[in-house]
Amino acid sequence: MVKWSDETIIEKLLTSDEPSIRWKVRSRVHGDSEDALIDLRQEIKASPRVRALLGDRDEKGRVRPVHHVYKKWNGAHWVLAHLADIGYPEGDSDLIPIREQVLNCWLERIQEYVCEKPIPSRDGVPVINGRARRCASQQSNALYATLALGLADDRCQQLAELLMRWQWPDGGWNCDCKPEAKNSSFWESLIPLRALSLYARATGDQKARASTEHAAELFLKRRLFRRLSDGEVMNEQFTRLHYPCYWRYDVLFALKVMAEGGFISDPRCADALDLLESKRLPDGGWPAEERFYRKSDDGVSGSDRVAWGMVSAKKMNEWVTADALYVMKAAGRLKG
């Protein structure tokens, strides 16, 4: 017998030792005002998690390894993305050296060149058969994090314009250099959708909003995880829950982006919402069924600077649950 209600699981998360969990619930489920969250966001800044994420910096405040910002999953790129998602306070000048690391990296070597196949010795973005071949999640995470952390400058417009120019005809993005490639990648397209959606909301840019709507259609017409051809699941990993997803994809991350962008009420989200509801545990929470990282203090590729909670099909993960509650609230599926 189910012995939980939405209220009881929300109240449980509001007593979490993680201030970022409390922030996610208060800001995105309760709808508390920013003024009411000031103290909590300062608590996040001082938390052990944030201290660990920012714990390896050089004398200029840059995250090590300084010249490898994309090192999975502990380079500056990922540190900034984490901070943006867990409620780190906006406008903190202490993060400017990290912002500079990330923006300098992703705004270098972006000159486009038309070719039949990439030239190994040439920097830049190859354009093959009219489609830019670029891992657009990189510029997109930089744009999203810079905006979310209140560190935006004129380079955000440059990033947004690059993303819109690189957008493929079907609405997404892809780094596949095979000349015959014509379909966008779910992995490479979700974060650009998230970033351009936030950019459009922050600036009122109508071109960015149109680009966002075009990108959302890529996912919506596939009901977020189904093939167009036969309606079957595109990739079984898409159906399993994770936190964080980094540049990868699952239905919860997709639903979260749809909620942020105002697309969650589209009826084509229903299949993914039903799938998410089906994964709810007897205690009212949701599990992290897999993880994309390993926790290691040696900084090897694929390791994160922190762990992100329980990974088990049968036990609640607070990070997954907080995001799932936000999605359910946005979709009108919370009771009470």
N, C-alpha and C positions, 0 to 999 in steps of 0.2 A: 504494500500500500504506500502511495506517495504521501510523505509527511512534511512537505514543504509548500511554501507559497512564494510568489515572486518577492513579496515583502521580506520574508525571512532570509532568503539568500542575499538580498540587497543589504539587509541589516548586518549579516555576517561579514560581507565584504567591507562594510563601513567600519569594522573593528580590526581590519587587516593591519599587520605590522608594516606593510608596504604603503607609504604615503601616496605613491603613484596609483595604487589600486583604489584607494579612497578618492583620489582626484578623478580618476576615470568615472567612478560611479556618481560622485557628486556633480561633476560637470556635465556628463553625458546621459545620465539616467535621471538623476534628480533635477538637473537643469539649474544648479546654483549659479548665481551671478559671479563674474570675475572678482568683484570686490570681496565677496564672501570667501573666495579661494586664495586670497593673497598669502595668508599665513601658511596654508597647506602647501602652496607651491614653494615657499621658502624652506619648508620642511623637506620637500623633495630634493631641493638643491643640496641640503646638508645630509642627505640620507647615505647610508653605506653603499647602496647601489650606485649612486651618482659618483661618490668618491672613488669607487672602483673603476667606473667607466673613464673617469678623468685622472686616474692615478699615475699614468705613465706619460708625462709631458716634459718637453725640454725647457731650457731656460727662457725661451720665447713664448711658452705656453702652447706649443704645438704637440699634437699627439704623435708619439712614436709608433712605428717607423715614419719619420717625417716625410719621406719621399715615396711612401707606398700607402697612400691614403685609402686604397681599396682593399687592403689586405683582409682577407676573410677570416673571421668576422670582427676583427679587433682594430682595424685601421680607422683613421679620422672620419672617413665617410660614414662608417657604421655607427661610430660613437655619436655623431651629430644626428643621425637618423633615429637612434634610440632616444636621445634626449627630447627630440621633437614629439615622440609618441607617448612619453611617460609624464608629461606635464611640467618639464623644467621651466622655470619662470622666463618670461619674455624679456628681451632687451638687455641681457647680461653681457656687458662688454668683455667679461672674462673669456667668452667663447669666440671673440673676434679672431684670434690667431688660428683657431680650428676652422672657422668659416673661410679664412683666407687660404688655408691649405686645400680645402675642398673645392672652392670656386676656381682657384688658380689651376687646379688639376683638370677640371672638367670644361674649362674655357680655353684650354690649350689644344693645339693640334685638331682643330675642328673645321679646317678649310675643306670644302667639298671638292671632289674631282670625279668627272665622268669616266667610266671605264667599263670593260667587259668582264674583268675580274680584278680583285684588289691587287695593288702593287706592294709586295712585302716591304720594300725599302722606302715607301712613301708614307709619311704621316698624313692624317686627315680622314675624311669620311667618304668612302667610295659610294658613288651613285651608279647603280647598275639597273638597266631597264627602267630608268626613271624613279627608282626607289632608293632612298638613302639607307645604307646598311650600318646601323648604329645601335649599340646597347643603350637605348634611351633611358632606361631605368637609372643610369648613373647621373645624368644631368637632372633627371626628375627628382630623385631623392635629395639632391643638393638644393633644388628649387623649393621643394616641400619643406625641408628642414629649416632653411633660411627664413622662409615666410612664417612658419609655425613658431619659431623661436624669436621672432621680432627683430631679426637681424638683416632685413631686406635692404638692398640698395639698387642702383640702376642695373646691376648685372642680373638681377632677377628678370627684368624685361628681356635681356639678351637670352637668358636660358629659355624663357617661354617662347620667344620667337624661333629659336632653334628647334624646339620640340614641334612647334606647329609646322615648320618647314619640312621636317623629317617625317611627318605623319604620312602613312601609307594610304592608298585609296580606300581600303576597307575600314579605316578608322584607327588602326593601331600602329605599332612599330615593330621592327625586327632587325636583328644583326646578321641574319642568314645571308651569306654571300653567294649562294647558288643563283645563277641568273634566272632560273625558272621559278624561284620562290615568289609567291604572290599573296600568301596569307600571313597576317601579322601573328606575332607570338603573344600568347597570354602572359607569359613571364615578363616580357619586355614592355607590355602595354598597360598593365594595371597601375603601376606607379606613375607613369606619365599622366594617366587619367586623374589620379589623385592630386598630383602637383598642379596640373592646369586647372582643375576644379577649384582648388584653393586660391590660385592666382586670379581666376576670374571673379571669385567672391571678394577678394581683397582689393581688386583694382576696378572692377566693373567692366573689364575688357570684354566686349561682345564677341570679338574674333576668338578669344580664348574660350568663351562659353560655347560657341558653335563647335570648336574643336573638341571640347569636352563631350558634348552631346554625340558627336560623330564617334568618338572613342567608346562611349558607353554602349552604343549600339552593337559594337563588336561582341561585347559580352552578353548583352541582353538577348540578342537573337539566338544565342546558344544557351540561354537560360543559366548562364554562368558556369556550366560544367558539362554540357551535352553537345555531341556532334550534330552538325546541321544535317548530315546525310541520313542518319538513322535514329537520332535521339538518344543514342547510347552514351555512357560516360566517356568523356574524352581521355581522361587520365585518372586512374584510381587514386593517385596521390592528391588530386584536387578535392576529393571527398573527405580527406582526413584533416583533423584540426591541429594547428601548430601555433606557437608564439615564441619568438617573432618569425615572420616569413622571409625577412631579408628581401632578396629580389624574386623569391619564389612565390607560388600561388596556391591558395586553397579557397574554398567557398566562403569561409568566415572572413578572410581578408577582403575578398571580392565584395561581400555584403557590406562590410565596414566602409569601403570606398563608395559603394552605391549610396549608403546612408549619408555620408559626408557630402556627396555631390547632389543630393536631392532626387535620386533615382530609385530609392528603395520601394516606393509605392507602385512602380511599374509591375504589372501582373506577372511579367516574365521572371521576376525574382522569387516567385512563389515556390518553385521546385527546390531552390537552394535554401529558402527559409524552412520548408518542411524537413529537408535533410538535417539542417541545424537543430531543429526542435527534436528530431528523432534521436539525437545524440545526447540529450539531456540525461543526467545521472539521477539516481534515486534521491540524492540529497539536494537536487535543484541546480547544481552547477554543471559545468561542461569540462571535459577532459582535454588535455593536450595529448593526442594519440601518437604523435611522432615529434621529433625535433630535428631541425636543420643544422644544429651546432653541437659542439662538444665543449664542455667546460674544462679549461686548462689554464694554468698560470704560466706556461712557457711560451705563450704567444704564437703557437704554430698555426698555420693556415687552417681555417675551419673551426677554430676555437673562439669562443666569446670571452669577454672580460668578466662576465657575470653569468650565473645560471638563471633560468626563467621558470622556475617552479616545477612541480611534479609532472612527469611524463608517464602516463598510464591510461589505458582505456577505461579504467574503473574508478579513478580518483580525480577529484576536481583540481583543475589548474586555475588559479585566481586570475591570471592574465587573460586566458581564453574566456573565462566566465565573464569578466568585466566587459570585454568587447562584445561577447554574445548578447549580454543584457542590453547594451547600447543598440545593437542591431534590432533586437526584438522590440525595444521601446520605439525606435524610429519606424518600424514596420507596423506598429499598433498591435503587437502580439503579446505584450505584457498584460497580465490580469491585475486589476485593482489600480 
